Amino acid sequence: MIPGNHDVKNEVEIMQIRWENWKPEEWKLIKDLDVIVTAFGADEQIDYKFLTDKEVDGILTNYPKRLFDYLKEKGMRENS
């Protein structure tokens, strides 16, 4: 869980998270904060699906082409 005071809307603009063990209520909390959320350590299609379903703003991966191809396949990225 995000520690401390949860009234941080004006203090936090970007969060970079290790996402695998987050609970649904924690996802709701970060979504309610209206901050930019990037997730790191996502290297498989199942990870990409989970994170795009959660509508994160960015995904850091060791396999950018794999992620690019996934996003293109799902219509989340223009062909280029």
N, C-alpha and C positions, 0 to 999 in steps of 0.2 A: 504494500500500500504506500501511497505517497505520504511521507512523514510530515508531521507538523500541521500548521494552520492551512486549511484547504481554501481559504479566501485569498488565493494568490493570482486571481485573474489579471491584475494589473502589474504583477511582478514577473510572470513567466511568459515568454513569447514563443520559445522553442523548447521541445523536450526530445531528447534522443533516448530511446528505451531499449532494454533487453526484454523482449516481449513474451517469451515462451510460457512463463509461469503466472502471468497476470490473470486475475479473476475477473468475471464479467462486471462486477461493481467497480473494479479499478479502471476498466476500459471506459465505463460510463463516466467516471469521474474525470478522466483526462479529456474525454470528448466534451463534457460540460465546461471545462476550463477554456475552451475555444483557443487552443494554442496550436502551433505547428508541431506535428508529431512525426519523427522519423524513427524507423525501427532498424536495428542492425542485427546481423547474424542470420539472415534469411537466405538460404541457399537452395531450397527445393520448391517445386511447384506447389506443394501443399502449404508451405510457408507463405508463398506469394498470394495464394487464394485467401488464406486466413487474414492476412494483413490488408489486402484490397477490400475484403468484406468489411473490415473494421474501418476502412476509409482513412488509413494513415496517409500522411502527406508525402512521405518518402521512404524508400526501402534501400538499405545499404546491403550489398551482397558481394560475395567473392566471385560470382558468376554473372556479370552484367549482361552478357549476350543471352543467357538463359532467361533472365528476368525480362529483358527487352522482347524476346520472342514470345514469352508468356503474355505480356501486356498487349502485344500486337495481335496475338491469337484471340484474346478476349475483347478486342476492340477498344482497348484503353489507350492505345498509342497509334498514331497514324503510320501508315506504311512509308518508309523512307529508306 
